[in-house]
């Protein structure tokens, strides 16, 4: 497998890529933390290693450090090593069970009303006609 990266008339990786070296490099990259606050340090091992590797094959490699603006509240960096777990008490499962029964009862009443609507309608017409005849 050949990877070509053209820089002018030169070809990068002309002899190919060794799978062992790529595996070692990927294992190294996967083992390093890549949190933004850790990568912002000047002496980060991952950044310096990537700089060395890219400098070996490319002509113009520069590392630029960007610092977040202090006035911008959108950037909040959290410390990875210190984390606090907050556990809150939530509504009990009995409430969910009660709510499920209430919804099922409501849907059952609506279903029975729709299924028996002709019977209810005829009964209401019967009572309406008997009250009219008694009034006259």
Chimera marker file (.cmm) of the C-alpha trace (Angstrom):
<marker_set name="trace">
<marker id="1" x="0.000" y="0.000" z="0.000" r="1" g="1" b="0" radius="0.5"/>
<marker id="2" x="1.537" y="3.311" z="-1.057" r="1" g="1" b="0" radius="0.5"/>
<marker id="3" x="0.616" y="6.723" z="0.308" r="1" g="1" b="0" radius="0.5"/>
<marker id="4" x="1.593" y="9.676" z="-1.834" r="1" g="1" b="0" radius="0.5"/>
<marker id="5" x="1.729" y="13.232" z="-0.563" r="1" g="1" b="0" radius="0.5"/>
<marker id="6" x="2.960" y="15.612" z="-3.206" r="1" g="1" b="0" radius="0.5"/>
<marker id="7" x="5.266" y="18.431" z="-2.176" r="1" g="1" b="0" radius="0.5"/>
<marker id="8" x="6.370" y="19.991" z="-5.400" r="1" g="1" b="0" radius="0.5"/>
<marker id="9" x="7.905" y="17.157" z="-7.386" r="1" g="1" b="0" radius="0.5"/>
<marker id="10" x="8.748" y="14.984" z="-4.360" r="1" g="1" b="0" radius="0.5"/>
<marker id="11" x="6.641" y="12.030" z="-3.238" r="1" g="1" b="0" radius="0.5"/>
<marker id="12" x="6.187" y="11.344" z="0.423" r="1" g="1" b="0" radius="0.5"/>
<marker id="13" x="6.095" y="7.708" z="1.581" r="1" g="1" b="0" radius="0.5"/>
<marker id="14" x="7.413" y="6.533" z="-1.746" r="1" g="1" b="0" radius="0.5"/>
<marker id="15" x="8.721" y="3.313" z="-0.216" r="1" g="1" b="0" radius="0.5"/>
<marker id="16" x="5.409" y="2.623" z="1.509" r="1" g="1" b="0" radius="0.5"/>
<marker id="17" x="4.379" y="2.618" z="5.137" r="1" g="1" b="0" radius="0.5"/>
<marker id="18" x="5.359" y="-0.015" z="7.650" r="1" g="1" b="0" radius="0.5"/>
<marker id="19" x="2.306" y="-1.408" z="9.409" r="1" g="1" b="0" radius="0.5"/>
<marker id="20" x="4.200" y="-1.938" z="12.669" r="1" g="1" b="0" radius="0.5"/>
<marker id="21" x="5.236" y="1.697" z="12.892" r="1" g="1" b="0" radius="0.5"/>
<marker id="22" x="1.687" y="2.837" z="12.094" r="1" g="1" b="0" radius="0.5"/>
<marker id="23" x="0.287" y="0.493" z="14.748" r="1" g="1" b="0" radius="0.5"/>
<marker id="24" x="2.764" y="1.814" z="17.335" r="1" g="1" b="0" radius="0.5"/>
<marker id="25" x="1.906" y="5.405" z="16.407" r="1" g="1" b="0" radius="0.5"/>
<marker id="26" x="-1.842" y="4.753" z="16.631" r="1" g="1" b="0" radius="0.5"/>
<marker id="27" x="-1.426" y="2.984" z="19.980" r="1" g="1" b="0" radius="0.5"/>
<marker id="28" x="0.525" y="5.982" z="21.269" r="1" g="1" b="0" radius="0.5"/>
<marker id="29" x="-2.089" y="8.436" z="20.000" r="1" g="1" b="0" radius="0.5"/>
<marker id="30" x="-4.920" y="6.376" z="21.486" r="1" g="1" b="0" radius="0.5"/>
<marker id="31" x="-3.218" y="6.202" z="24.879" r="1" g="1" b="0" radius="0.5"/>
<marker id="32" x="-2.788" y="9.984" z="25.224" r="1" g="1" b="0" radius="0.5"/>
<marker id="33" x="-5.574" y="12.180" z="26.643" r="1" g="1" b="0" radius="0.5"/>
<marker id="34" x="-6.838" y="14.745" z="24.152" r="1" g="1" b="0" radius="0.5"/>
<marker id="35" x="-8.771" y="17.112" z="26.395" r="1" g="1" b="0" radius="0.5"/>
<marker id="36" x="-8.582" y="20.730" z="25.245" r="1" g="1" b="0" radius="0.5"/>
<marker id="37" x="-7.174" y="22.038" z="28.525" r="1" g="1" b="0" radius="0.5"/>
<marker id="38" x="-4.414" y="19.413" z="28.466" r="1" g="1" b="0" radius="0.5"/>
<marker id="39" x="-3.454" y="20.075" z="24.849" r="1" g="1" b="0" radius="0.5"/>
<marker id="40" x="-3.099" y="23.801" z="25.558" r="1" g="1" b="0" radius="0.5"/>
<marker id="41" x="0.007" y="23.225" z="27.689" r="1" g="1" b="0" radius="0.5"/>
<marker id="42" x="3.310" y="24.210" z="26.102" r="1" g="1" b="0" radius="0.5"/>
<marker id="43" x="5.096" y="20.954" z="26.994" r="1" g="1" b="0" radius="0.5"/>
<marker id="44" x="2.397" y="18.433" z="26.105" r="1" g="1" b="0" radius="0.5"/>
<marker id="45" x="3.863" y="15.077" z="25.064" r="1" g="1" b="0" radius="0.5"/>
<marker id="46" x="1.214" y="14.458" z="22.416" r="1" g="1" b="0" radius="0.5"/>
<marker id="47" x="1.667" y="17.825" z="20.714" r="1" g="1" b="0" radius="0.5"/>
<marker id="48" x="5.456" y="17.600" z="20.761" r="1" g="1" b="0" radius="0.5"/>
<marker id="49" x="5.358" y="14.025" z="19.409" r="1" g="1" b="0" radius="0.5"/>
<marker id="50" x="3.012" y="15.007" z="16.585" r="1" g="1" b="0" radius="0.5"/>
<marker id="51" x="5.262" y="17.981" z="15.827" r="1" g="1" b="0" radius="0.5"/>
<marker id="52" x="8.326" y="15.714" z="15.647" r="1" g="1" b="0" radius="0.5"/>
<marker id="53" x="6.580" y="13.136" z="13.457" r="1" g="1" b="0" radius="0.5"/>
<marker id="54" x="5.222" y="15.728" z="11.044" r="1" g="1" b="0" radius="0.5"/>
<marker id="55" x="8.546" y="17.601" z="10.946" r="1" g="1" b="0" radius="0.5"/>
<marker id="56" x="10.198" y="14.403" z="9.812" r="1" g="1" b="0" radius="0.5"/>
<marker id="57" x="8.036" y="14.258" z="6.662" r="1" g="1" b="0" radius="0.5"/>
<marker id="58" x="6.859" y="17.826" z="6.025" r="1" g="1" b="0" radius="0.5"/>
<marker id="59" x="8.738" y="21.046" z="5.365" r="1" g="1" b="0" radius="0.5"/>
<marker id="60" x="6.837" y="23.736" z="7.254" r="1" g="1" b="0" radius="0.5"/>
<marker id="61" x="5.393" y="22.550" z="10.564" r="1" g="1" b="0" radius="0.5"/>
<marker id="62" x="4.416" y="25.061" z="13.230" r="1" g="1" b="0" radius="0.5"/>
<marker id="63" x="2.624" y="24.665" z="16.535" r="1" g="1" b="0" radius="0.5"/>
<marker id="64" x="0.243" y="27.499" z="17.324" r="1" g="1" b="0" radius="0.5"/>
<marker id="65" x="-1.223" y="27.849" z="20.782" r="1" g="1" b="0" radius="0.5"/>
<marker id="66" x="-4.559" y="29.591" z="21.091" r="1" g="1" b="0" radius="0.5"/>
<marker id="67" x="-5.769" y="30.944" z="24.386" r="1" g="1" b="0" radius="0.5"/>
<marker id="68" x="-9.476" y="31.394" z="24.991" r="1" g="1" b="0" radius="0.5"/>
<marker id="69" x="-10.612" y="34.951" z="25.514" r="1" g="1" b="0" radius="0.5"/>
<marker id="70" x="-11.230" y="35.650" z="29.195" r="1" g="1" b="0" radius="0.5"/>
<marker id="71" x="-14.347" y="37.673" z="28.373" r="1" g="1" b="0" radius="0.5"/>
<marker id="72" x="-15.977" y="34.880" z="26.390" r="1" g="1" b="0" radius="0.5"/>
<marker id="73" x="-18.169" y="32.817" z="28.731" r="1" g="1" b="0" radius="0.5"/>
<marker id="74" x="-18.831" y="30.068" z="26.166" r="1" g="1" b="0" radius="0.5"/>
<marker id="75" x="-15.553" y="28.312" z="26.900" r="1" g="1" b="0" radius="0.5"/>
<marker id="76" x="-15.595" y="26.416" z="30.166" r="1" g="1" b="0" radius="0.5"/>
<marker id="77" x="-12.802" y="23.938" z="30.755" r="1" g="1" b="0" radius="0.5"/>
<marker id="78" x="-13.527" y="21.253" z="33.308" r="1" g="1" b="0" radius="0.5"/>
<marker id="79" x="-10.872" y="19.334" z="35.145" r="1" g="1" b="0" radius="0.5"/>
<marker id="80" x="-10.915" y="15.728" z="33.993" r="1" g="1" b="0" radius="0.5"/>
<marker id="81" x="-9.183" y="14.212" z="36.985" r="1" g="1" b="0" radius="0.5"/>
<marker id="82" x="-11.544" y="15.677" z="39.606" r="1" g="1" b="0" radius="0.5"/>
<marker id="83" x="-15.163" y="14.831" z="38.997" r="1" g="1" b="0" radius="0.5"/>
<marker id="84" x="-18.087" y="15.022" z="41.375" r="1" g="1" b="0" radius="0.5"/>
<marker id="85" x="-21.095" y="12.779" z="40.957" r="1" g="1" b="0" radius="0.5"/>
<marker id="86" x="-24.375" y="14.334" z="42.053" r="1" g="1" b="0" radius="0.5"/>
<marker id="87" x="-27.222" y="11.968" z="42.798" r="1" g="1" b="0" radius="0.5"/>
<marker id="88" x="-30.680" y="13.423" z="43.086" r="1" g="1" b="0" radius="0.5"/>
<marker id="89" x="-33.818" y="11.824" z="44.433" r="1" g="1" b="0" radius="0.5"/>
<marker id="90" x="-36.416" y="11.536" z="41.709" r="1" g="1" b="0" radius="0.5"/>
<marker id="91" x="-40.098" y="10.701" z="41.785" r="1" g="1" b="0" radius="0.5"/>
<marker id="92" x="-40.788" y="7.158" z="42.962" r="1" g="1" b="0" radius="0.5"/>
<marker id="93" x="-41.887" y="4.373" z="40.666" r="1" g="1" b="0" radius="0.5"/>
<marker id="94" x="-45.290" y="4.255" z="42.379" r="1" g="1" b="0" radius="0.5"/>
<marker id="95" x="-46.125" y="7.601" z="40.779" r="1" g="1" b="0" radius="0.5"/>
<marker id="96" x="-45.266" y="6.188" z="37.344" r="1" g="1" b="0" radius="0.5"/>
<marker id="97" x="-47.450" y="3.164" z="38.043" r="1" g="1" b="0" radius="0.5"/>
<marker id="98" x="-50.362" y="5.356" z="39.177" r="1" g="1" b="0" radius="0.5"/>
<marker id="99" x="-49.972" y="7.574" z="36.109" r="1" g="1" b="0" radius="0.5"/>
<marker id="100" x="-49.950" y="4.504" z="33.844" r="1" g="1" b="0" radius="0.5"/>
<marker id="101" x="-53.188" y="3.211" z="35.376" r="1" g="1" b="0" radius="0.5"/>
<marker id="102" x="-54.817" y="6.648" z="35.085" r="1" g="1" b="0" radius="0.5"/>
<marker id="103" x="-53.903" y="6.930" z="31.398" r="1" g="1" b="0" radius="0.5"/>
<marker id="104" x="-55.079" y="3.362" z="30.717" r="1" g="1" b="0" radius="0.5"/>
<marker id="105" x="-58.383" y="4.077" z="32.477" r="1" g="1" b="0" radius="0.5"/>
<marker id="106" x="-58.854" y="7.280" z="30.465" r="1" g="1" b="0" radius="0.5"/>
<marker id="107" x="-58.129" y="5.505" z="27.172" r="1" g="1" b="0" radius="0.5"/>
<marker id="108" x="-60.481" y="2.658" z="28.155" r="1" g="1" b="0" radius="0.5"/>
<marker id="109" x="-63.333" y="5.093" z="28.867" r="1" g="1" b="0" radius="0.5"/>
<marker id="110" x="-62.766" y="6.891" z="25.554" r="1" g="1" b="0" radius="0.5"/>
<marker id="111" x="-62.686" y="3.543" z="23.718" r="1" g="1" b="0" radius="0.5"/>
<marker id="112" x="-65.931" y="2.371" z="25.333" r="1" g="1" b="0" radius="0.5"/>
<marker id="113" x="-67.578" y="5.727" z="24.585" r="1" g="1" b="0" radius="0.5"/>
<marker id="114" x="-66.618" y="5.507" z="20.897" r="1" g="1" b="0" radius="0.5"/>
<marker id="115" x="-67.660" y="1.848" z="20.599" r="1" g="1" b="0" radius="0.5"/>
<marker id="116" x="-71.031" y="2.359" z="22.298" r="1" g="1" b="0" radius="0.5"/>
<marker id="117" x="-71.822" y="5.782" z="20.863" r="1" g="1" b="0" radius="0.5"/>
<marker id="118" x="-74.759" y="4.558" z="18.712" r="1" g="1" b="0" radius="0.5"/>
<marker id="119" x="-76.376" y="2.976" z="21.780" r="1" g="1" b="0" radius="0.5"/>
<marker id="120" x="-75.806" y="6.103" z="23.864" r="1" g="1" b="0" radius="0.5"/>
<marker id="121" x="-77.151" y="8.304" z="21.071" r="1" g="1" b="0" radius="0.5"/>
<marker id="122" x="-80.342" y="6.261" z="20.689" r="1" g="1" b="0" radius="0.5"/>
<marker id="123" x="-80.852" y="6.244" z="24.473" r="1" g="1" b="0" radius="0.5"/>
<marker id="124" x="-80.453" y="10.023" z="24.612" r="1" g="1" b="0" radius="0.5"/>
<marker id="125" x="-82.934" y="10.421" z="21.733" r="1" g="1" b="0" radius="0.5"/>
<marker id="126" x="-85.415" y="8.184" z="23.558" r="1" g="1" b="0" radius="0.5"/>
<marker id="127" x="-85.185" y="10.259" z="26.757" r="1" g="1" b="0" radius="0.5"/>
<marker id="128" x="-85.400" y="13.505" z="24.788" r="1" g="1" b="0" radius="0.5"/>
<marker id="129" x="-88.553" y="12.338" z="22.975" r="1" g="1" b="0" radius="0.5"/>
<marker id="130" x="-90.244" y="11.134" z="26.194" r="1" g="1" b="0" radius="0.5"/>
<marker id="131" x="-89.602" y="14.428" z="27.965" r="1" g="1" b="0" radius="0.5"/>
<marker id="132" x="-91.039" y="16.369" z="24.989" r="1" g="1" b="0" radius="0.5"/>
<marker id="133" x="-94.192" y="14.236" z="24.935" r="1" g="1" b="0" radius="0.5"/>
<marker id="134" x="-94.710" y="14.677" z="28.690" r="1" g="1" b="0" radius="0.5"/>
<marker id="135" x="-94.312" y="18.460" z="28.455" r="1" g="1" b="0" radius="0.5"/>
<marker id="136" x="-96.914" y="18.812" z="25.654" r="1" g="1" b="0" radius="0.5"/>
<link id1="1" id2="2" r="1" g="1" b="0" radius="0.2"/>
<link id1="2" id2="3" r="1" g="1" b="0" radius="0.2"/>
<link id1="3" id2="4" r="1" g="1" b="0" radius="0.2"/>
<link id1="4" id2="5" r="1" g="1" b="0" radius="0.2"/>
<link id1="5" id2="6" r="1" g="1" b="0" radius="0.2"/>
<link id1="6" id2="7" r="1" g="1" b="0" radius="0.2"/>
<link id1="7" id2="8" r="1" g="1" b="0" radius="0.2"/>
<link id1="8" id2="9" r="1" g="1" b="0" radius="0.2"/>
<link id1="9" id2="10" r="1" g="1" b="0" radius="0.2"/>
<link id1="10" id2="11" r="1" g="1" b="0" radius="0.2"/>
<link id1="11" id2="12" r="1" g="1" b="0" radius="0.2"/>
<link id1="12" id2="13" r="1" g="1" b="0" radius="0.2"/>
<link id1="13" id2="14" r="1" g="1" b="0" radius="0.2"/>
<link id1="14" id2="15" r="1" g="1" b="0" radius="0.2"/>
<link id1="15" id2="16" r="1" g="1" b="0" radius="0.2"/>
<link id1="16" id2="17" r="1" g="1" b="0" radius="0.2"/>
<link id1="17" id2="18" r="1" g="1" b="0" radius="0.2"/>
<link id1="18" id2="19" r="1" g="1" b="0" radius="0.2"/>
<link id1="19" id2="20" r="1" g="1" b="0" radius="0.2"/>
<link id1="20" id2="21" r="1" g="1" b="0" radius="0.2"/>
<link id1="21" id2="22" r="1" g="1" b="0" radius="0.2"/>
<link id1="22" id2="23" r="1" g="1" b="0" radius="0.2"/>
<link id1="23" id2="24" r="1" g="1" b="0" radius="0.2"/>
<link id1="24" id2="25" r="1" g="1" b="0" radius="0.2"/>
<link id1="25" id2="26" r="1" g="1" b="0" radius="0.2"/>
<link id1="26" id2="27" r="1" g="1" b="0" radius="0.2"/>
<link id1="27" id2="28" r="1" g="1" b="0" radius="0.2"/>
<link id1="28" id2="29" r="1" g="1" b="0" radius="0.2"/>
<link id1="29" id2="30" r="1" g="1" b="0" radius="0.2"/>
<link id1="30" id2="31" r="1" g="1" b="0" radius="0.2"/>
<link id1="31" id2="32" r="1" g="1" b="0" radius="0.2"/>
<link id1="32" id2="33" r="1" g="1" b="0" radius="0.2"/>
<link id1="33" id2="34" r="1" g="1" b="0" radius="0.2"/>
<link id1="34" id2="35" r="1" g="1" b="0" radius="0.2"/>
<link id1="35" id2="36" r="1" g="1" b="0" radius="0.2"/>
<link id1="36" id2="37" r="1" g="1" b="0" radius="0.2"/>
<link id1="37" id2="38" r="1" g="1" b="0" radius="0.2"/>
<link id1="38" id2="39" r="1" g="1" b="0" radius="0.2"/>
<link id1="39" id2="40" r="1" g="1" b="0" radius="0.2"/>
<link id1="40" id2="41" r="1" g="1" b="0" radius="0.2"/>
<link id1="41" id2="42" r="1" g="1" b="0" radius="0.2"/>
<link id1="42" id2="43" r="1" g="1" b="0" radius="0.2"/>
<link id1="43" id2="44" r="1" g="1" b="0" radius="0.2"/>
<link id1="44" id2="45" r="1" g="1" b="0" radius="0.2"/>
<link id1="45" id2="46" r="1" g="1" b="0" radius="0.2"/>
<link id1="46" id2="47" r="1" g="1" b="0" radius="0.2"/>
<link id1="47" id2="48" r="1" g="1" b="0" radius="0.2"/>
<link id1="48" id2="49" r="1" g="1" b="0" radius="0.2"/>
<link id1="49" id2="50" r="1" g="1" b="0" radius="0.2"/>
<link id1="50" id2="51" r="1" g="1" b="0" radius="0.2"/>
<link id1="51" id2="52" r="1" g="1" b="0" radius="0.2"/>
<link id1="52" id2="53" r="1" g="1" b="0" radius="0.2"/>
<link id1="53" id2="54" r="1" g="1" b="0" radius="0.2"/>
<link id1="54" id2="55" r="1" g="1" b="0" radius="0.2"/>
<link id1="55" id2="56" r="1" g="1" b="0" radius="0.2"/>
<link id1="56" id2="57" r="1" g="1" b="0" radius="0.2"/>
<link id1="57" id2="58" r="1" g="1" b="0" radius="0.2"/>
<link id1="58" id2="59" r="1" g="1" b="0" radius="0.2"/>
<link id1="59" id2="60" r="1" g="1" b="0" radius="0.2"/>
<link id1="60" id2="61" r="1" g="1" b="0" radius="0.2"/>
<link id1="61" id2="62" r="1" g="1" b="0" radius="0.2"/>
<link id1="62" id2="63" r="1" g="1" b="0" radius="0.2"/>
<link id1="63" id2="64" r="1" g="1" b="0" radius="0.2"/>
<link id1="64" id2="65" r="1" g="1" b="0" radius="0.2"/>
<link id1="65" id2="66" r="1" g="1" b="0" radius="0.2"/>
<link id1="66" id2="67" r="1" g="1" b="0" radius="0.2"/>
<link id1="67" id2="68" r="1" g="1" b="0" radius="0.2"/>
<link id1="68" id2="69" r="1" g="1" b="0" radius="0.2"/>
<link id1="69" id2="70" r="1" g="1" b="0" radius="0.2"/>
<link id1="70" id2="71" r="1" g="1" b="0" radius="0.2"/>
<link id1="71" id2="72" r="1" g="1" b="0" radius="0.2"/>
<link id1="72" id2="73" r="1" g="1" b="0" radius="0.2"/>
<link id1="73" id2="74" r="1" g="1" b="0" radius="0.2"/>
<link id1="74" id2="75" r="1" g="1" b="0" radius="0.2"/>
<link id1="75" id2="76" r="1" g="1" b="0" radius="0.2"/>
<link id1="76" id2="77" r="1" g="1" b="0" radius="0.2"/>
<link id1="77" id2="78" r="1" g="1" b="0" radius="0.2"/>
<link id1="78" id2="79" r="1" g="1" b="0" radius="0.2"/>
<link id1="79" id2="80" r="1" g="1" b="0" radius="0.2"/>
<link id1="80" id2="81" r="1" g="1" b="0" radius="0.2"/>
<link id1="81" id2="82" r="1" g="1" b="0" radius="0.2"/>
<link id1="82" id2="83" r="1" g="1" b="0" radius="0.2"/>
<link id1="83" id2="84" r="1" g="1" b="0" radius="0.2"/>
<link id1="84" id2="85" r="1" g="1" b="0" radius="0.2"/>
<link id1="85" id2="86" r="1" g="1" b="0" radius="0.2"/>
<link id1="86" id2="87" r="1" g="1" b="0" radius="0.2"/>
<link id1="87" id2="88" r="1" g="1" b="0" radius="0.2"/>
<link id1="88" id2="89" r="1" g="1" b="0" radius="0.2"/>
<link id1="89" id2="90" r="1" g="1" b="0" radius="0.2"/>
<link id1="90" id2="91" r="1" g="1" b="0" radius="0.2"/>
<link id1="91" id2="92" r="1" g="1" b="0" radius="0.2"/>
<link id1="92" id2="93" r="1" g="1" b="0" radius="0.2"/>
<link id1="93" id2="94" r="1" g="1" b="0" radius="0.2"/>
<link id1="94" id2="95" r="1" g="1" b="0" radius="0.2"/>
<link id1="95" id2="96" r="1" g="1" b="0" radius="0.2"/>
<link id1="96" id2="97" r="1" g="1" b="0" radius="0.2"/>
<link id1="97" id2="98" r="1" g="1" b="0" radius="0.2"/>
<link id1="98" id2="99" r="1" g="1" b="0" radius="0.2"/>
<link id1="99" id2="100" r="1" g="1" b="0" radius="0.2"/>
<link id1="100" id2="101" r="1" g="1" b="0" radius="0.2"/>
<link id1="101" id2="102" r="1" g="1" b="0" radius="0.2"/>
<link id1="102" id2="103" r="1" g="1" b="0" radius="0.2"/>
<link id1="103" id2="104" r="1" g="1" b="0" radius="0.2"/>
<link id1="104" id2="105" r="1" g="1" b="0" radius="0.2"/>
<link id1="105" id2="106" r="1" g="1" b="0" radius="0.2"/>
<link id1="106" id2="107" r="1" g="1" b="0" radius="0.2"/>
<link id1="107" id2="108" r="1" g="1" b="0" radius="0.2"/>
<link id1="108" id2="109" r="1" g="1" b="0" radius="0.2"/>
<link id1="109" id2="110" r="1" g="1" b="0" radius="0.2"/>
<link id1="110" id2="111" r="1" g="1" b="0" radius="0.2"/>
<link id1="111" id2="112" r="1" g="1" b="0" radius="0.2"/>
<link id1="112" id2="113" r="1" g="1" b="0" radius="0.2"/>
<link id1="113" id2="114" r="1" g="1" b="0" radius="0.2"/>
<link id1="114" id2="115" r="1" g="1" b="0" radius="0.2"/>
<link id1="115" id2="116" r="1" g="1" b="0" radius="0.2"/>
<link id1="116" id2="117" r="1" g="1" b="0" radius="0.2"/>
<link id1="117" id2="118" r="1" g="1" b="0" radius="0.2"/>
<link id1="118" id2="119" r="1" g="1" b="0" radius="0.2"/>
<link id1="119" id2="120" r="1" g="1" b="0" radius="0.2"/>
<link id1="120" id2="121" r="1" g="1" b="0" radius="0.2"/>
<link id1="121" id2="122" r="1" g="1" b="0" radius="0.2"/>
<link id1="122" id2="123" r="1" g="1" b="0" radius="0.2"/>
<link id1="123" id2="124" r="1" g="1" b="0" radius="0.2"/>
<link id1="124" id2="125" r="1" g="1" b="0" radius="0.2"/>
<link id1="125" id2="126" r="1" g="1" b="0" radius="0.2"/>
<link id1="126" id2="127" r="1" g="1" b="0" radius="0.2"/>
<link id1="127" id2="128" r="1" g="1" b="0" radius="0.2"/>
<link id1="128" id2="129" r="1" g="1" b="0" radius="0.2"/>
<link id1="129" id2="130" r="1" g="1" b="0" radius="0.2"/>
<link id1="130" id2="131" r="1" g="1" b="0" radius="0.2"/>
<link id1="131" id2="132" r="1" g="1" b="0" radius="0.2"/>
<link id1="132" id2="133" r="1" g="1" b="0" radius="0.2"/>
<link id1="133" id2="134" r="1" g="1" b="0" radius="0.2"/>
<link id1="134" id2="135" r="1" g="1" b="0" radius="0.2"/>
<link id1="135" id2="136" r="1" g="1" b="0" radius="0.2"/>
</marker_set>
